[in-house]
Amino acid sequence: MKKNDSRSVSRKIRHQRLRKKISGNIEKPRVAVFKSVKHIYAQAIDDDKRITLAFASSIDRELKEKLAESSKTEEAVLVGKLLAKRLLKLQVNKIVFDRGGFKYHGRIQALADAMREEGIIF
């Protein structure tokens, strides 16, 4: 087992522990966040119907021009704002935040703060 393998296994265990406690529905969807070395992804999920309501990522076509010279944290902010705008179009302003087993700092926190700035409540 490599060092990175144990790190990702630990993250998945933390995520499973979190998922026991949180769940989303149509009024208050769960926003799941995943970050890789290069990119960050976020999606709003209705766990009752098992569907994705909205999504945004750093590989989104709408953000391609803005992300050309951005740092990873700035990318996370732009992704958070884009997802918040898409949720507000669906008239969703309350969410449950699922950090995906990652620590709540850095890019994860930047994404969450950007969503709060756009008017999402959690």
URRA-V553169 format. One record per helix or strand. SS is the DSSP state (a for helix, b for strand). FROM is the first residue (numbers start at 1). TO is the last residue. Records with the same first field share a line. If there is no record, write none. Layout:
# URRA-V553169
SS->FROM-TO / FROM-TO
This chain:
# URRA-V553169
a->3-19 / 61-63 / 72-89 / 107-117
b->29-35 / 40-46 / 51-57 / 94-98 / 121-121
